[in-house]
């Protein structure tokens, strides 16, 4: 499911150039940039260069800056996340649904919000893993850029992952300390999402890869804050369809990239 999440999210971003977004969706996204709570915890202004980047522009520097700012900021509260999802569901119906005329934005928001609230804390923890002074997502994307042999634009990132099987991804990427830390974090918080990943990871990286330990080289850069500690319980049915739409629009493709290995 998470590999499908990766592909859908990347496809969404690869095709969602500014010129292709509806006026309503552009308005909703602009509203998020202007909203002080959303801007404070998600730092969306850092991602603006991705919308106007050319096919030859690497996304790595932009993602590196965004990651450091997001991890240095207080996390989003559950209420802020709910407000973000509601704004996007109302403004981006054409982008979210194949049949926007028959889509109830309130129903979409009601379905997506508990998923975002459930996954967000773990997503943020994975995003904020770092190896030494380098964010793990920056390291991961730089490794992928090296494999691709060209600047890592959004289009290139999508094509690289769409054409790769797990077994064919170089071990220096799949078996890195960063990926082990990401796996351990996700398996601790959301074990039901990656319950089938351990055998493949052990075959590729060795039995110790799934021992539940975070490598000593990895640290957590996420700043704690006053975000809501409410726990939202929800059934995962439909997550493979709803969650990618929410995460891709919220600019969390990098997390989907890390999770996509599983």
TIDOVEX-242635 format. One record per residue: x, y, z of N, C-alpha, C in turn; residue number from 1; residue in three letters. Coordinates in nm, 3 decimals. Each point is the difference from the previous one (the first is absolute). Last residue first. Layout:
residues N
REC	X	Y	Z	X	Y	Z	X	Y	Z	NUM	ALA
...
end
This chain:
residues 262
REC	0.874	0.039	0.187	-0.065	-0.107	0.075	-0.130	-0.041	-0.063	262	UNK
REC	0.286	0.358	-0.151	0.085	-0.119	-0.002	-0.071	-0.119	0.063	261	UNK
REC	-0.188	0.443	-0.004	-0.024	-0.079	-0.120	0.088	-0.123	-0.011	260	UNK
REC	0.026	0.353	0.337	-0.092	-0.107	0.033	-0.022	-0.092	-0.121	259	UNK
REC	0.269	0.381	-0.061	0.063	-0.089	0.097	-0.089	-0.118	0.030	258	UNK
REC	-0.183	0.319	-0.280	0.116	-0.061	-0.064	0.069	-0.097	0.094	257	UNK
REC	-0.352	0.267	0.156	-0.050	-0.112	-0.078	0.115	-0.071	-0.069	256	UNK
REC	0.102	0.391	0.219	-0.029	-0.105	0.097	-0.053	-0.122	-0.071	255	UNK
REC	0.076	0.378	-0.257	0.126	-0.057	0.044	-0.021	-0.111	0.101	254	UNK
REC	-0.362	0.263	-0.165	0.043	-0.107	-0.088	0.129	-0.064	0.047	253	UNK
REC	-0.324	0.361	0.172	0.074	-0.097	0.078	0.047	-0.117	-0.084	252	UNK
REC	-0.289	0.422	-0.082	0.142	0.009	-0.025	0.084	-0.100	0.078	251	UNK
REC	-0.494	0.077	-0.044	0.064	0.063	0.115	0.152	0.005	-0.014	250	UNK
REC	-0.265	-0.216	-0.328	-0.035	0.141	-0.002	0.065	0.073	0.117	249	UNK
REC	0.057	-0.463	-0.020	0.066	0.062	-0.114	-0.029	0.149	-0.006	248	UNK
REC	-0.209	-0.264	0.335	0.142	0.021	0.024	0.068	0.069	-0.117	247	UNK
REC	-0.466	-0.114	-0.031	0.025	0.099	0.104	0.149	0.029	0.014	246	UNK
REC	-0.128	-0.334	-0.303	-0.049	0.131	-0.045	0.029	0.107	0.103	245	UNK
REC	0.103	-0.452	0.106	0.092	0.060	-0.098	-0.046	0.137	-0.045	244	UNK
REC	-0.288	-0.242	0.303	0.121	0.055	0.058	0.096	0.058	-0.103	243	UNK
REC	-0.413	-0.225	-0.130	-0.017	0.132	0.059	0.130	0.060	0.050	242	UNK
REC	-0.012	-0.442	-0.198	-0.056	0.096	-0.094	0.000	0.140	0.059	241	UNK
REC	0.150	-0.375	0.248	0.085	0.001	-0.119	-0.052	0.097	-0.106	240	UNK
REC	-0.243	-0.082	0.408	0.118	0.084	0.020	0.085	0.008	-0.125	239	UNK
REC	-0.417	-0.262	0.085	-0.003	0.118	-0.083	0.123	0.087	0.014	238	UNK
REC	-0.099	-0.310	0.400	-0.063	-0.023	-0.129	-0.007	0.130	-0.077	237	UNK
REC	0.170	-0.071	0.459	0.087	0.037	-0.111	-0.063	-0.023	-0.136	236	UNK
REC	-0.224	0.141	0.499	0.022	-0.115	-0.086	0.082	0.043	-0.120	235	UNK
REC	0.030	0.257	0.479	-0.075	-0.009	-0.124	0.033	-0.129	-0.072	234	UNK
REC	0.084	0.356	0.464	-0.006	-0.139	-0.044	-0.087	-0.009	-0.123	233	UNK
REC	0.305	0.395	0.269	-0.117	-0.027	-0.082	0.006	-0.143	-0.049	232	UNK
REC	0.206	0.320	0.425	0.022	-0.115	-0.086	-0.128	-0.030	-0.076	231	UNK
REC	0.231	0.463	0.242	-0.115	-0.086	-0.019	0.035	-0.113	-0.094	230	UNK
REC	0.268	0.381	0.160	0.041	-0.139	0.020	-0.116	-0.095	-0.016	229	UNK
REC	0.140	0.517	-0.200	-0.099	-0.083	0.069	0.050	-0.142	0.011	228	UNK
REC	0.362	0.390	-0.023	-0.102	-0.056	-0.088	-0.091	-0.091	0.080	227	UNK
REC	0.394	0.297	0.123	-0.128	-0.010	0.070	-0.110	-0.056	-0.087	226	UNK
REC	0.539	-0.120	-0.056	-0.079	0.122	0.015	-0.128	-0.027	0.074	225	UNK
REC	0.541	-0.191	-0.177	-0.128	-0.025	0.064	-0.075	0.131	0.015	224	UNK
REC	0.369	-0.125	-0.387	-0.023	0.079	0.120	-0.136	-0.036	0.057	223	UNK
REC	0.348	-0.299	-0.320	-0.132	0.062	0.016	-0.010	0.071	0.133	222	UNK
REC	0.373	-0.272	-0.187	0.011	0.146	0.004	-0.133	0.070	0.023	221	UNK
REC	0.279	-0.498	0.093	-0.131	0.057	-0.030	0.009	0.151	0.016	220	UNK
REC	0.391	-0.397	-0.139	-0.061	0.077	0.107	-0.133	0.058	-0.047	219	UNK
REC	0.412	-0.404	-0.129	-0.122	0.073	-0.033	-0.055	0.072	0.123	218	UNK
REC	0.384	-0.302	-0.014	0.035	0.117	-0.082	-0.120	0.090	-0.025	217	UNK
REC	-0.023	-0.425	0.231	0.059	0.104	0.085	0.035	0.126	-0.078	216	UNK
REC	-0.412	-0.338	-0.138	0.147	0.008	-0.006	0.054	0.119	0.079	215	UNK
REC	-0.454	-0.250	0.131	0.038	0.113	-0.083	0.153	0.005	-0.004	214	UNK
REC	-0.313	-0.453	0.085	0.090	0.100	0.055	0.026	0.112	-0.102	213	UNK
REC	-0.260	-0.424	-0.056	-0.071	0.099	0.080	0.087	0.109	0.059	212	UNK
REC	0.096	-0.380	-0.318	0.012	-0.034	0.142	-0.066	0.101	0.093	211	UNK
REC	0.072	-0.073	-0.510	-0.133	0.010	0.060	0.001	-0.032	0.149	210	UNK
REC	0.398	-0.012	-0.265	-0.066	0.121	-0.051	-0.137	0.020	0.065	209	UNK
REC	0.302	-0.382	0.061	0.010	0.108	0.098	-0.073	0.126	-0.045	208	UNK
REC	0.041	-0.396	-0.278	-0.097	-0.015	0.108	0.002	0.117	0.097	207	UNK
REC	0.145	0.071	-0.520	0.044	-0.077	0.114	-0.100	0.004	0.114	206	UNK
REC	-0.039	0.195	-0.458	0.091	0.077	0.087	0.053	-0.077	0.121	205	UNK
REC	-0.305	-0.173	-0.357	0.080	0.100	-0.069	0.111	0.054	0.090	204	UNK
REC	-0.316	-0.314	0.167	0.067	-0.064	-0.113	0.095	0.097	-0.069	203	UNK
REC	-0.274	0.164	0.345	0.102	-0.090	0.055	0.079	-0.068	-0.112	202	UNK
REC	-0.366	0.270	-0.120	0.110	0.082	0.051	0.112	-0.087	0.057	201	UNK
REC	-0.392	-0.212	-0.148	0.071	0.057	-0.113	0.119	0.084	0.046	200	UNK
REC	-0.287	-0.184	0.336	0.074	-0.104	-0.074	0.081	0.055	-0.116	199	UNK
REC	-0.278	0.312	0.261	0.118	-0.054	0.066	0.073	-0.108	-0.082	198	UNK
REC	-0.432	0.239	-0.104	0.126	0.050	-0.055	0.122	-0.073	0.053	197	UNK
REC	-0.501	-0.025	0.092	0.057	-0.098	-0.093	0.139	0.038	-0.049	196	UNK
REC	-0.267	0.275	0.302	0.011	-0.133	0.062	0.065	-0.102	-0.091	195	UNK
REC	-0.108	0.505	0.003	0.117	-0.063	-0.062	0.023	-0.140	0.055	194	UNK
REC	-0.372	0.282	0.137	0.025	0.049	-0.136	0.112	-0.075	-0.070	193	UNK
REC	-0.139	-0.069	0.462	-0.092	-0.062	-0.095	0.028	0.043	-0.143	192	UNK
REC	0.238	0.182	0.385	0.047	-0.131	-0.048	-0.091	-0.065	-0.102	191	UNK
REC	0.102	0.479	0.212	-0.107	-0.046	-0.088	0.034	-0.137	-0.058	190	UNK
REC	0.288	0.217	0.327	-0.121	0.080	0.012	-0.119	-0.058	-0.074	189	UNK
REC	0.432	-0.217	-0.008	-0.034	0.024	0.140	-0.135	0.069	0.013	188	UNK
REC	0.187	-0.070	-0.426	-0.041	-0.128	0.056	-0.039	0.013	0.147	187	UNK
REC	0.176	0.377	-0.228	-0.133	-0.033	-0.051	-0.051	-0.129	0.063	186	UNK
REC	0.439	0.128	0.110	-0.095	0.099	0.049	-0.142	-0.033	-0.042	185	UNK
REC	0.354	-0.263	-0.166	-0.020	-0.024	0.142	-0.104	0.096	0.058	184	UNK
REC	0.132	0.061	-0.452	-0.076	-0.124	0.018	-0.032	-0.024	0.147	183	UNK
REC	0.280	0.361	-0.099	-0.136	0.027	-0.046	-0.088	-0.123	0.019	182	UNK
REC	0.456	-0.046	0.093	-0.064	0.083	0.102	-0.144	0.033	-0.038	181	UNK
REC	0.260	-0.231	-0.315	-0.025	-0.086	0.117	-0.071	0.080	0.109	180	UNK
REC	0.142	0.237	-0.370	-0.117	-0.081	-0.034	-0.031	-0.096	0.115	179	UNK
REC	0.384	0.268	0.045	-0.120	0.084	-0.005	-0.125	-0.084	-0.027	178	UNK
REC	0.430	-0.200	-0.013	-0.044	0.024	0.137	-0.128	0.083	0.002	177	UNK
REC	0.077	-0.291	-0.439	0.069	0.107	0.072	-0.052	0.011	0.143	176	UNK
REC	-0.123	-0.296	-0.391	0.056	-0.053	0.124	0.075	0.105	0.082	175	UNK
REC	-0.214	0.083	-0.434	-0.098	-0.075	0.079	0.052	-0.041	0.137	174	UNK
REC	0.296	0.236	-0.295	-0.121	0.078	0.024	-0.094	-0.076	0.093	173	UNK
REC	0.400	-0.196	-0.148	0.043	0.118	0.075	-0.117	0.094	0.028	172	UNK
REC	-0.053	-0.395	-0.267	0.000	-0.024	0.145	0.044	0.122	0.078	171	UNK
REC	-0.258	0.025	-0.485	0.133	-0.024	0.057	-0.002	-0.010	0.152	170	UNK
REC	-0.417	-0.144	-0.301	0.049	0.125	0.056	0.135	-0.027	0.065	169	UNK
REC	-0.279	-0.342	-0.195	0.097	0.063	-0.090	0.052	0.133	0.052	168	UNK
REC	-0.341	-0.278	0.215	0.123	-0.077	-0.005	0.108	0.067	-0.084	167	UNK
REC	-0.442	0.186	0.034	0.073	0.010	0.127	0.136	-0.068	-0.011	166	UNK
REC	-0.187	0.185	-0.450	-0.052	-0.095	0.097	0.086	0.009	0.125	165	UNK
REC	-0.090	0.390	-0.401	0.084	-0.085	0.083	-0.082	-0.098	0.082	164	UNK
REC	-0.152	0.368	-0.302	0.066	-0.104	-0.077	0.084	-0.096	0.081	163	UNK
REC	-0.244	0.380	0.178	-0.099	-0.074	-0.077	0.064	-0.117	-0.073	162	UNK
REC	0.270	0.308	0.242	-0.071	-0.093	0.086	-0.104	-0.081	-0.076	161	UNK
REC	0.253	0.325	-0.240	0.094	-0.092	0.065	-0.076	-0.104	0.082	160	UNK
REC	-0.240	0.354	-0.198	0.039	-0.102	-0.098	0.095	-0.102	0.060	159	UNK
REC	-0.138	0.373	0.266	-0.111	-0.091	-0.028	0.042	-0.111	-0.094	158	UNK
REC	0.314	0.334	0.090	-0.026	-0.079	0.120	-0.112	-0.099	-0.023	157	UNK
REC	0.094	0.311	-0.340	0.102	-0.104	0.007	-0.023	-0.089	0.122	156	UNK
REC	-0.283	0.372	-0.052	-0.024	-0.097	-0.107	0.099	-0.115	0.007	155	UNK
REC	0.060	0.364	0.292	-0.114	-0.081	0.040	-0.028	-0.107	-0.104	154	UNK
REC	0.499	0.149	0.007	-0.126	0.074	-0.008	-0.113	-0.091	0.048	153	UNK
REC	0.537	-0.025	0.027	-0.118	-0.069	0.048	-0.120	0.094	0.001	152	UNK
REC	0.461	-0.031	-0.326	-0.064	0.076	0.108	-0.133	-0.062	0.039	151	UNK
REC	0.326	-0.352	-0.197	-0.046	0.130	-0.049	-0.065	0.075	0.116	150	UNK
REC	0.152	-0.461	0.023	0.099	0.058	-0.089	-0.041	0.134	-0.059	149	UNK
REC	-0.198	-0.352	0.323	-0.067	0.041	-0.124	0.097	0.061	-0.099	148	UNK
REC	0.149	-0.130	0.435	-0.041	-0.118	-0.077	-0.059	0.039	-0.135	147	UNK
REC	0.111	0.342	0.305	0.122	-0.064	-0.050	-0.033	-0.121	-0.087	146	UNK
REC	-0.353	0.215	0.219	0.051	0.086	-0.107	0.126	-0.061	-0.061	145	UNK
REC	-0.181	-0.202	0.380	-0.082	-0.029	-0.118	0.048	0.081	-0.119	144	UNK
REC	0.204	0.088	0.410	0.038	-0.134	-0.047	-0.078	-0.038	-0.126	143	UNK
REC	-0.115	0.400	0.213	0.131	0.014	-0.063	0.049	-0.134	-0.053	142	UNK
REC	-0.396	0.006	0.250	-0.022	0.059	-0.131	0.132	0.020	-0.074	141	UNK
REC	0.020	-0.161	0.444	-0.068	-0.096	-0.086	-0.016	0.054	-0.141	140	UNK
REC	0.177	0.286	0.329	0.094	-0.106	-0.034	-0.061	-0.100	-0.096	139	UNK
REC	-0.278	0.334	0.171	0.099	0.059	-0.091	0.100	-0.106	-0.045	138	UNK
REC	-0.311	-0.124	0.324	-0.064	0.011	-0.130	0.093	0.064	-0.102	137	UNK
REC	0.146	-0.045	0.451	-0.004	-0.128	-0.072	-0.067	0.012	-0.135	136	UNK
REC	0.273	0.408	0.231	-0.132	-0.063	0.008	-0.003	-0.128	-0.084	135	UNK
REC	0.454	0.190	0.218	-0.073	-0.006	-0.126	-0.137	-0.063	0.019	134	UNK
REC	0.375	0.052	0.321	-0.067	0.129	-0.020	-0.086	0.002	-0.125	133	UNK
REC	0.085	-0.460	0.213	0.092	0.108	0.029	-0.074	0.132	-0.009	132	UNK
REC	-0.304	-0.280	-0.173	0.125	-0.075	0.013	0.111	0.102	0.018	131	UNK
REC	-0.566	0.014	0.102	0.118	0.052	-0.067	0.121	-0.087	0.031	130	UNK
REC	-0.593	0.058	0.017	0.118	-0.081	0.026	0.119	0.063	-0.072	129	UNK
REC	-0.461	0.157	-0.030	0.100	0.071	0.080	0.114	-0.089	0.047	128	UNK
REC	-0.383	-0.156	-0.260	0.054	0.115	-0.072	0.120	0.059	0.073	127	UNK
REC	-0.247	-0.337	0.213	0.082	-0.054	-0.108	0.067	0.112	-0.078	126	UNK
REC	-0.304	0.123	0.334	0.118	-0.062	0.060	0.094	-0.056	-0.106	125	UNK
REC	-0.415	0.174	-0.138	0.090	0.107	0.043	0.127	-0.058	0.062	124	UNK
REC	-0.340	-0.298	-0.122	0.056	0.060	-0.120	0.102	0.107	0.039	123	UNK
REC	-0.252	-0.186	0.344	0.103	-0.092	-0.047	0.068	0.054	-0.124	122	UNK
REC	-0.362	0.250	0.176	0.112	-0.005	0.096	0.113	-0.091	-0.045	121	UNK
REC	-0.400	0.028	-0.283	0.087	0.117	0.004	0.114	-0.010	0.103	120	UNK
REC	-0.380	-0.319	-0.088	0.131	-0.023	-0.060	0.098	0.115	0.023	119	UNK
REC	-0.456	0.017	0.167	0.063	-0.121	0.050	0.143	-0.015	-0.050	118	UNK
REC	-0.271	0.357	-0.151	0.031	0.018	0.142	0.069	-0.123	0.058	117	UNK
REC	-0.153	-0.020	-0.444	0.110	0.095	0.010	0.041	0.018	0.146	116	UNK
REC	-0.377	-0.263	-0.078	0.121	-0.067	-0.052	0.121	0.091	0.014	115	UNK
REC	-0.430	0.166	0.116	0.051	-0.095	0.100	0.127	-0.071	-0.046	114	UNK
REC	-0.204	0.307	-0.316	0.054	0.063	0.121	0.049	-0.100	0.105	113	UNK
REC	-0.231	-0.117	-0.423	0.145	0.019	-0.004	0.055	0.049	0.133	112	UNK
REC	-0.474	-0.071	-0.069	0.071	-0.126	-0.021	0.151	0.017	0.012	111	UNK
REC	-0.287	0.377	0.032	-0.028	-0.089	0.113	0.076	-0.132	-0.011	110	UNK
REC	0.019	0.309	-0.359	0.075	0.049	0.116	-0.019	-0.091	0.121	109	UNK
REC	-0.255	-0.094	-0.382	0.143	-0.023	-0.028	0.083	0.040	0.120	108	UNK
REC	-0.455	0.096	0.017	0.023	-0.144	0.015	0.147	-0.035	-0.023	107	UNK
REC	-0.136	0.442	-0.072	-0.008	-0.031	0.143	0.027	-0.147	0.025	106	UNK
REC	-0.027	0.161	-0.448	0.125	0.037	0.067	-0.001	-0.033	0.149	105	UNK
REC	-0.265	-0.252	-0.399	-0.033	0.087	0.113	0.128	0.034	0.075	104	UNK
REC	-0.112	-0.153	-0.530	0.083	-0.021	0.118	-0.036	0.102	0.107	103	UNK
REC	-0.151	-0.041	-0.470	-0.073	-0.089	0.090	0.079	-0.033	0.126	102	UNK
REC	0.172	0.284	-0.341	-0.138	0.047	0.011	-0.081	-0.082	0.099	101	UNK
REC	0.461	-0.106	-0.123	-0.018	0.103	0.103	-0.142	0.049	0.017	100	UNK
REC	0.265	-0.426	-0.188	-0.136	0.047	-0.023	-0.033	0.108	0.103	99	UNK
REC	0.420	-0.206	-0.002	-0.027	-0.015	-0.143	-0.139	0.052	-0.034	98	UNK
REC	0.308	0.183	0.425	-0.102	-0.096	-0.044	-0.011	-0.004	-0.151	97	UNK
REC	0.321	0.282	0.233	-0.012	-0.115	0.089	-0.090	-0.108	-0.059	96	UNK
REC	0.079	0.427	-0.216	0.126	-0.072	0.008	-0.010	-0.129	0.082	95	UNK
REC	-0.371	0.295	-0.044	0.034	-0.048	-0.134	0.128	-0.083	0.002	94	UNK
REC	-0.148	0.219	0.399	-0.085	-0.113	-0.036	0.038	-0.060	-0.135	93	UNK
REC	0.192	0.361	0.323	0.068	-0.082	-0.102	-0.082	-0.122	-0.039	92	UNK
REC	-0.133	0.337	0.338	0.054	0.074	-0.113	0.053	-0.084	-0.114	91	UNK
REC	-0.195	-0.179	0.414	-0.094	0.096	-0.058	0.053	0.064	-0.126	90	UNK
REC	0.274	-0.297	0.246	-0.117	-0.075	-0.049	-0.100	0.093	-0.067	89	UNK
REC	0.373	0.191	0.215	0.038	-0.066	-0.125	-0.118	-0.076	-0.060	88	UNK
REC	-0.061	0.208	0.419	0.026	0.102	-0.102	0.033	-0.063	-0.134	87	UNK
REC	-0.050	-0.284	0.373	-0.129	0.059	-0.040	0.019	0.102	-0.110	86	UNK
REC	0.385	-0.188	0.196	-0.071	-0.098	-0.083	-0.132	0.057	-0.049	85	UNK
REC	0.242	0.264	0.301	0.072	-0.013	-0.127	-0.074	-0.094	-0.094	84	UNK
REC	-0.158	0.047	0.442	-0.027	0.121	-0.078	0.066	-0.007	-0.137	83	UNK
REC	0.089	-0.344	0.308	-0.138	-0.008	-0.045	-0.036	0.121	-0.087	82	UNK
REC	0.420	-0.003	0.207	-0.006	-0.102	-0.106	-0.141	-0.011	-0.056	81	UNK
REC	0.060	0.279	0.369	0.062	0.059	-0.119	-0.004	-0.098	-0.116	80	UNK
REC	-0.149	-0.155	0.414	-0.094	0.097	-0.054	0.057	0.065	-0.126	79	UNK
REC	0.271	-0.298	0.246	-0.107	-0.072	-0.070	-0.100	0.097	-0.064	78	UNK
REC	0.487	0.193	0.063	-0.101	-0.056	0.089	-0.102	-0.078	-0.083	77	UNK
REC	0.527	0.080	-0.138	-0.138	0.042	-0.021	-0.090	-0.063	0.106	76	UNK
REC	0.524	0.085	0.118	-0.088	-0.081	-0.086	-0.139	0.059	-0.013	75	UNK
REC	0.452	0.304	0.071	-0.091	-0.082	0.080	-0.092	-0.079	-0.092	74	UNK
REC	0.479	0.135	-0.193	-0.126	0.064	0.039	-0.081	-0.095	0.088	73	UNK
REC	0.413	-0.117	-0.214	0.032	0.100	0.102	-0.125	0.069	0.052	72	UNK
REC	-0.019	-0.316	-0.354	0.041	-0.071	0.120	0.035	0.095	0.114	71	UNK
REC	-0.119	0.173	-0.429	-0.114	-0.072	0.058	0.039	-0.065	0.133	70	UNK
REC	0.341	0.212	-0.251	-0.092	0.098	0.058	-0.120	-0.069	0.066	69	UNK
REC	0.321	-0.264	-0.228	0.062	0.062	0.117	-0.095	0.100	0.067	68	UNK
REC	-0.139	-0.203	-0.405	0.010	-0.097	0.110	0.054	0.064	0.126	67	UNK
REC	-0.011	0.255	-0.403	-0.134	-0.021	0.056	0.006	-0.092	0.122	66	UNK
REC	0.397	0.065	-0.248	-0.037	0.122	0.073	-0.134	-0.018	0.070	65	UNK
REC	0.140	-0.351	-0.279	0.091	0.011	0.113	-0.036	0.122	0.087	64	UNK
REC	-0.224	-0.066	-0.409	-0.048	-0.092	0.102	0.088	0.008	0.125	63	UNK
REC	0.133	0.253	-0.373	-0.127	0.050	0.052	-0.052	-0.087	0.113	62	UNK
REC	0.393	-0.138	-0.235	0.023	0.117	0.086	-0.128	0.055	0.062	61	UNK
REC	-0.044	-0.377	-0.304	0.070	-0.030	0.124	0.026	0.124	0.086	60	UNK
REC	-0.208	-0.064	-0.455	-0.085	0.036	0.114	0.075	-0.010	0.133	59	UNK
REC	0.181	0.114	-0.523	-0.003	-0.099	0.107	-0.088	0.050	0.114	58	UNK
REC	-0.030	0.130	-0.538	0.029	0.048	0.135	-0.011	-0.112	0.102	57	UNK
REC	-0.100	-0.005	-0.484	0.142	-0.020	0.029	0.039	0.046	0.140	56	UNK
REC	-0.441	0.046	-0.197	0.029	-0.144	-0.004	0.145	-0.029	0.036	55	UNK
REC	-0.213	0.445	0.206	0.008	-0.058	-0.134	0.035	-0.147	0.010	54	UNK
REC	-0.274	0.312	0.376	0.128	-0.059	-0.039	-0.007	-0.057	-0.141	53	UNK
REC	-0.346	0.214	0.290	0.048	0.068	-0.120	0.132	-0.057	-0.050	52	UNK
REC	-0.228	-0.167	0.389	-0.111	0.023	-0.092	0.048	0.062	-0.131	51	UNK
REC	0.291	-0.078	0.375	-0.032	-0.125	-0.070	-0.108	0.021	-0.106	50	UNK
REC	0.142	0.357	0.301	0.087	-0.024	-0.116	-0.030	-0.129	-0.076	49	UNK
REC	-0.238	0.107	0.414	-0.044	0.073	-0.119	0.093	-0.022	-0.120	48	UNK
REC	0.035	-0.160	0.473	-0.022	-0.092	-0.111	-0.043	0.071	-0.128	47	UNK
REC	0.077	0.220	0.427	0.127	-0.060	-0.042	-0.015	-0.089	-0.122	46	UNK
REC	-0.377	0.196	0.222	0.069	0.095	-0.088	0.134	-0.055	-0.048	45	UNK
REC	-0.284	-0.232	0.322	-0.027	-0.023	-0.142	0.072	0.096	-0.093	44	UNK
REC	0.004	-0.157	0.513	0.096	0.080	-0.076	-0.021	-0.012	-0.153	43	UNK
REC	-0.225	-0.202	0.415	0.031	-0.069	-0.126	0.097	0.075	-0.089	42	UNK
REC	-0.156	0.163	0.438	0.040	-0.140	0.022	0.037	-0.074	-0.128	41	UNK
REC	-0.132	0.474	0.005	0.097	-0.020	0.108	0.048	-0.144	0.009	40	UNK
REC	-0.345	0.133	-0.304	0.132	0.044	-0.045	0.106	-0.027	0.105	39	UNK
REC	-0.451	-0.089	0.104	0.050	-0.094	-0.100	0.140	0.036	-0.043	38	UNK
REC	-0.210	0.301	0.294	0.021	-0.129	0.066	0.058	-0.103	-0.097	37	UNK
REC	-0.117	0.442	-0.159	0.118	-0.001	0.089	0.026	-0.135	0.065	36	UNK
REC	-0.212	0.111	-0.492	-0.050	-0.038	0.132	0.117	-0.013	0.098	35	UNK
REC	0.058	0.091	-0.472	-0.035	0.119	0.078	-0.046	-0.034	0.141	34	UNK
REC	0.105	-0.342	-0.310	0.123	0.078	0.016	-0.027	0.121	0.090	33	UNK
REC	-0.364	-0.261	-0.122	0.084	-0.071	0.097	0.128	0.076	0.026	32	UNK
REC	-0.294	0.161	-0.331	-0.054	0.022	0.133	0.082	-0.069	0.107	31	UNK
REC	0.095	-0.074	-0.451	0.046	0.133	0.040	-0.048	0.034	0.140	30	UNK
REC	-0.156	-0.395	-0.188	0.141	-0.013	0.034	0.059	0.134	0.041	29	UNK
REC	-0.445	-0.005	-0.151	0.010	-0.076	0.125	0.145	-0.011	0.045	28	UNK
REC	-0.090	0.201	-0.417	-0.044	0.085	0.109	0.013	-0.069	0.134	27	UNK
REC	0.090	-0.244	-0.387	0.105	0.098	0.022	-0.036	0.092	0.116	26	UNK
REC	-0.326	-0.296	-0.140	0.106	-0.071	0.072	0.117	0.094	0.029	25	UNK
REC	-0.360	0.164	-0.258	-0.044	-0.026	0.136	0.110	-0.067	0.083	24	UNK
REC	0.068	0.074	-0.461	0.004	0.126	0.073	-0.039	-0.021	0.146	23	UNK
REC	0.210	-0.419	-0.249	-0.118	0.084	-0.013	0.018	0.128	0.080	22	UNK
REC	0.421	-0.267	-0.211	-0.089	0.000	0.115	-0.118	0.093	-0.024	21	UNK
REC	0.379	-0.066	-0.299	-0.100	-0.104	-0.009	-0.097	-0.004	0.115	20	UNK
REC	0.381	0.301	-0.047	-0.093	0.029	-0.110	-0.112	-0.103	-0.008	19	UNK
REC	0.353	-0.051	0.318	-0.087	0.110	0.035	-0.104	0.025	-0.109	18	UNK
REC	0.177	-0.492	0.033	0.066	0.128	-0.020	-0.102	0.110	0.030	17	UNK
REC	-0.008	-0.524	0.064	-0.071	0.116	0.058	0.084	0.126	-0.010	16	UNK
REC	0.131	-0.456	-0.133	-0.096	0.056	-0.095	-0.063	0.130	0.049	15	UNK
REC	0.319	-0.246	0.260	0.062	0.014	-0.131	-0.093	0.067	-0.099	14	UNK
REC	-0.151	-0.110	0.438	0.087	0.117	-0.002	0.064	0.020	-0.136	13	UNK
REC	-0.276	-0.376	0.057	-0.079	0.120	0.024	0.087	0.124	-0.009	12	UNK
REC	0.204	-0.419	-0.022	-0.071	0.030	-0.125	-0.081	0.128	0.015	11	UNK
REC	0.213	-0.166	0.380	0.095	0.057	-0.094	-0.067	0.035	-0.132	10	UNK
REC	-0.261	-0.214	0.327	0.040	0.133	0.046	0.096	0.066	-0.098	9	UNK
REC	-0.136	-0.446	-0.081	-0.111	0.094	-0.020	0.040	0.141	0.040	8	UNK
REC	0.312	-0.341	0.074	-0.019	0.023	-0.142	-0.112	0.099	-0.026	7	UNK
REC	0.089	-0.134	0.451	0.111	0.073	-0.058	-0.028	0.038	-0.145	6	UNK
REC	-0.306	-0.282	0.219	-0.008	0.137	0.050	0.109	0.086	-0.062	5	UNK
REC	0.013	-0.459	-0.082	-0.104	0.066	-0.080	-0.018	0.145	0.043	4	UNK
REC	0.285	-0.254	0.254	0.063	0.023	-0.130	-0.101	0.066	-0.093	3	UNK
REC	-0.157	-0.129	0.415	0.082	0.119	0.010	0.078	0.027	-0.128	2	UNK
REC	-0.275	-0.390	0.042	-0.083	0.120	0.000	0.087	0.125	0.000	1	UNK
end
